[in-house]
Amino acid sequence: MISQLFDLSEIKIRRKKLGVTQKELAERAGVSQALIAKIESGQVDPRYSTLRRILNALEELERERVKANNIMTREVVYAEEDEPLINAISKMVSRGFSQLPVKGSDGRITGNLDEEVVIRSMIKYDPEELKNVRVRDVMKPPLPTVPPTASIGTLISILSESSAVLVVDKGGNPKGIITRSDVLEYLRSKGERAQHDQRL
């Protein structure tokens, strides 16, 4: 039985994540909406050829629809330009972040603080000096930005040069952040899924 080799509940999870209706998936896979509904509810154990068509359709939809807003971390933690660097470092360490976008007094993004900056600062300043260093003294230029609809290909291209990207709305307001590790995790999970599907 296919259900013993493949967790059919994954179909619904992947469909919902893409924001695709049962009807849309059915049309793409060339099956009926009723069949998709029965598979997702566990009422039907589909034939191999049917499951393969559904999985192929999901793969196509994922390639088309996975955008920046599907991958981004929605909680963006910032450093302030005027805060002590040591405070920002503590924030990075305690939250497990590799970088922090930097905000100015007017709320605009004015720079970026990353692990490279932190390490260089630790080498450059002795502990007493470090107490007086502000984020603005060492920060890098702001991270590149992309709209929520940016494709995975666009993200990979930008992240080959930058450690992260900010996802912003039309007004330039940050809505999320994407790091290299976020994209790697997405690609890893996609690769594992593809290997699993191929074993069916």
QUIUR-V484477 format. One line per field, one symbol per residue. phi: phi as a letter, one per 40 degrees, with the letter a starting at -180 (. if undefined). psi: psi as a letter, one per 30 degrees, with the letter a starting at -180 (. if undefined). burial: b if it has 24 or more other ideal C-beta (glycine too) atoms within 12 Angstrom, else e. A space follows every 10 residues. Layout:
phi: ???
psi: ???
burial: ???
This chain:
phi: .dccbbcccc ccccccccgb cdcccccccg bccccdcccc cgcbbccdcc cccccccccc ccccbcbdcc bccccbbbbb dccddccccc cccccgccab cbbcccgccb aabbcccccc ccccbcdccd cccbddcbcc cdccbbcdcd cccccccccc bbcabccbcc cgccbabbbd cccccccccc cccccccccc
psi: kefffkjfff eeeeeeefhk leeeeeeefh lleeeeeeef fgfkjlleee eeeeeeeeee eeeefjleff flkfjkkllk eflkeeeeee eeeefhkflk kkkafgflkf akjleeeeee eeeekleeef ffklefffll lllllllfgk leeeeeeeff flflkkklaf ggkkflkkle eeeeeeeeee eeeeeeeff.
burial: eeeeebebeb bbebbeebeb ebeebbebbe beeebbeebb eeeeebeeeb bebbbebbbe bbeebbbbbb bbbeebbbbb bebbbbebbe bbeeeebbbb bbbeeeeebb bbbbbebbee beeeeeeeeb eebbbbbbbb ebbbbbbbeb ebebbbebbe ebbbbbbbee eeebbbbbbb ebbeebeeeb eebeeebeeb
